[in-house]
């Protein structure tokens, strides 16, 4: 599967400008790709003004994702603020080329920023099946919690989208490798760059790690579109040879 990672600055609380920016960048992609990944809260930045910035699932941004996915004949994924049943969610939306949507609501809300005060946590793990791949959807702070993402479904790829600041970027680099190694899965992290309205600095480090922790795409610090191709066959052969996942502990997660 060929995947494009979109690393960009974000315009604070301006879905219109961010959509224009990302559509222009996506239209620059000449190669045929299967999946395009945008950062966490790609339309607004990591804002706590949830009620002000939230959209419905049939709102402008999701409709834009559907239209672009159909036009480009590839999946488009990223998180945005969604309002549903009077609750706000940091929702990772995965849009198929057909226009079908599957989604994951961020489970681990970032208490350091007060995310839990304005957003509702998800309680369901989401494994998307696309082009013969099982993809586990995760958002930013989820990266710090290995139990929830433990590979009991035999998924092939963990996909993290984030607004992860420079001051803690070392943890991002370490934990992406750890999640890949312990789950014998490819891991992709897509982060933003630039400064937000709270003067938090983001230096990207979007990257791709293989199932043994080896870099496929080294951490990137500049704005850009980074395209990688993943080989599922090699991963499955390695799993069969090493068989580490068969020795995993059994556990039950409480909501």
C-alpha positions in Angstrom: 0.0 0.0 0.0 1.3 3.5 -0.9 0.6 6.2 1.7 1.1 10.0 1.6 1.9 11.7 4.9 0.8 15.4 4.9 3.0 17.5 7.3 1.9 21.1 7.4 1.4 24.2 9.5 -2.3 24.8 10.5 -4.2 28.0 10.5 -5.7 28.5 14.0 -9.5 27.8 14.1 -9.9 28.3 10.4 -11.4 25.3 8.6 -11.8 27.3 5.4 -8.1 28.2 5.1 -6.9 24.7 6.2 -9.1 23.0 3.7 -7.9 25.2 0.9 -4.3 24.6 2.0 -4.6 20.8 2.1 -6.6 20.5 -1.1 -3.8 22.5 -2.9 -1.2 20.2 -1.4 -3.1 17.0 -2.3 -3.5 18.2 -5.9 0.3 18.4 -6.1 0.6 14.6 -5.6 1.4 13.2 -9.0 2.0 9.6 -7.8 -0.9 7.2 -7.4 -1.4 6.7 -3.7 -3.9 4.6 -1.8 -4.2 6.6 1.4 -3.6 10.3 2.3 -3.1 11.1 6.1 -3.7 14.5 7.6 -2.7 15.5 11.2 -4.9 15.7 14.3 -7.5 18.4 14.2 -6.3 19.3 10.7 -9.0 21.9 10.1 -8.6 23.9 13.3 -5.4 23.1 15.2 -5.6 21.6 18.7 -8.2 24.0 20.2 -10.3 23.6 23.3 -13.0 25.8 21.8 -14.9 22.6 20.9 -18.4 23.9 20.9 -17.5 26.9 18.7 -15.4 24.8 16.1 -17.4 21.5 16.1 -19.0 20.3 12.9 -21.6 17.6 12.2 -20.7 14.4 10.3 -22.5 15.8 7.3 -20.7 19.2 7.7 -18.4 21.0 5.3 -15.1 19.3 6.3 -16.3 15.7 6.2 -18.2 16.3 2.9 -14.9 17.8 1.5 -13.0 14.7 2.6 -15.6 12.5 0.8 -15.5 14.6 -2.4 -11.7 14.6 -2.5 -11.5 10.8 -1.7 -13.8 10.1 -4.7 -12.0 12.5 -7.0 -8.6 11.1 -6.1 -9.8 7.5 -5.9 -7.9 7.0 -2.6 -8.7 7.0 1.1 -8.3 10.3 3.1 -7.9 10.2 6.9 -7.4 12.7 9.7 -9.0 14.0 12.9 -11.4 16.9 13.4 -13.9 18.2 15.9 -17.3 16.6 15.6 -20.5 17.4 17.5 -22.9 14.5 18.0 -25.8 14.1 20.5 -24.7 17.3 22.2 -21.2 15.9 22.8 -17.9 17.0 21.1 -15.4 14.4 20.0 -11.9 14.5 18.7 -12.8 12.1 15.9 -10.4 10.4 13.5 -12.3 10.1 10.3 -11.3 7.5 7.7 -12.9 8.2 4.3 -12.9 5.5 1.6 -12.8 6.3 -2.1 -16.4 5.2 -2.3 -17.4 7.9 0.2 -18.0 5.4 3.0 -16.8 6.6 6.4 -15.5 4.8 9.4 -14.2 6.6 12.5 -12.5 6.4 15.9 -13.1 8.8 18.8 -10.0 9.6 20.7 -10.0 7.5 23.9 -7.2 9.1 25.9 -7.9 12.8 26.3 -5.0 15.1 27.0 -5.6 16.2 30.6 -2.6 18.5 30.6 -4.5 20.8 28.2 -7.9 20.2 29.7 -9.1 18.2 26.7 -11.3 16.0 29.0 -13.3 19.1 30.1 -14.6 19.9 26.6 -14.5 16.6 24.7 -16.0 13.2 25.3 -13.7 10.2 25.3 -14.3 7.3 22.9 -14.6 3.8 24.3 -14.3 1.7 21.1 -11.2 0.5 19.4 -11.5 0.9 15.6 -9.8 -1.4 13.1 -10.4 -0.3 9.5 -10.1 -2.9 6.7 -8.9 -1.3 3.5 -7.3 -2.9 0.4 -6.6 -6.1 2.4 -4.9 -4.2 5.3 -6.2 -4.0 8.9 -5.5 -0.4 10.1 -5.7 0.6 13.8 -6.7 4.3 14.2 -5.2 6.2 17.1 -4.9 9.9 18.0 -1.9 11.7 19.6 -2.0 11.1 23.4 -3.2 7.5 22.7 0.4 6.8 21.8 1.4 6.8 25.5 -1.0 4.0 26.4 0.1 0.6 25.0 -2.6 -1.6 26.6 -5.5 -0.2 24.5 -3.6 -0.6 21.2 -2.3 -4.1 22.0 -2.5 -6.1 18.8 -5.2 -8.7 19.6 -6.8 -8.2 16.2 -3.8 -9.1 14.1 -3.9 -5.6 12.5 -1.1 -4.6 10.1 -0.7 -0.9 10.6 -1.1 1.5 13.5 -1.9 5.0 12.3 -1.3 8.0 14.7 -2.3 11.5 13.9 -1.1 14.2 16.2 -0.4 17.8 17.4 2.6 16.7 19.4 4.8 19.7 20.5 8.6 20.0 20.0 9.2 20.1 23.8 8.2 16.4 24.1 9.1 15.1 20.6 11.7 12.7 22.0 8.9 10.7 23.6 7.0 10.7 20.2 10.0 9.2 18.5 10.6 6.5 21.2 6.9 5.5 21.6 6.2 5.1 17.8 9.1 2.6 17.6 7.9 0.9 20.8 4.3 0.5 19.5 5.6 -0.9 16.2 8.0 -3.4 17.9 5.6 -4.7 20.6 2.8 -5.2 18.1 4.9 -6.5 15.2 3.1 -3.9 13.1 4.0 -1.0 10.9 3.5 2.3 12.7 2.9 5.7 11.0 2.9 9.0 12.9 1.6 12.2 11.1 2.3 15.4 13.1 1.9 19.1 12.3 4.6 21.9 12.2 4.6 25.6 13.2 3.2 27.5 16.1 -0.4 27.6 17.4 -2.3 30.4 19.1 -1.0 29.2 22.5 2.6 29.6 21.2 3.2 25.9 21.3 5.9 24.9 18.8 5.5 21.8 16.6 8.4 20.4 14.7 6.7 17.5 12.9 8.8 14.4 13.1 6.2 12.6 10.9 7.7 9.2 10.2 7.1 5.5 9.3 8.5 2.6 11.3 8.5 -1.0 10.4 7.4 -4.0 12.5 11.0 -4.4 13.9 11.4 -0.7 14.7 13.5 0.1 11.7 12.8 3.5 10.0 11.2 3.5 6.6 10.8 7.2 6.7 13.0 9.1 9.1 11.5 11.9 11.2 10.8 14.9 9.0 10.9 18.5 10.3 10.0 20.5 7.2 6.6 21.0 5.6 6.0 18.4 2.9 4.3 15.4 1.4 6.1 12.2 2.2 5.1 9.1 0.3 6.0 5.5 1.4 5.1 2.1 0.2 4.5 -0.7 2.7 4.9 -4.4 2.1 2.4 -6.6 4.0 4.0 -9.9 2.8 7.3 -9.2 4.5 5.6 -8.3 7.7 3.5 -11.5 7.8 6.6 -13.6 7.0 8.4 -12.0 10.0 5.4 -12.6 12.3 5.2 -16.2 11.3 9.0 -16.7 11.8 9.2 -14.9 15.2 5.7 -15.7 16.5 6.0 -13.1 19.3 2.3 -12.2 19.2 1.3 -15.7 20.2 3.0 -15.2 23.6 1.0 -12.1 24.5 -0.9 -11.7 27.7 -4.6 -11.9 27.9 -6.4 -9.0 29.5 -9.7 -7.1 29.6 -10.1 -3.3 29.2 -12.7 -1.6 31.4 -14.5 1.4 29.9 
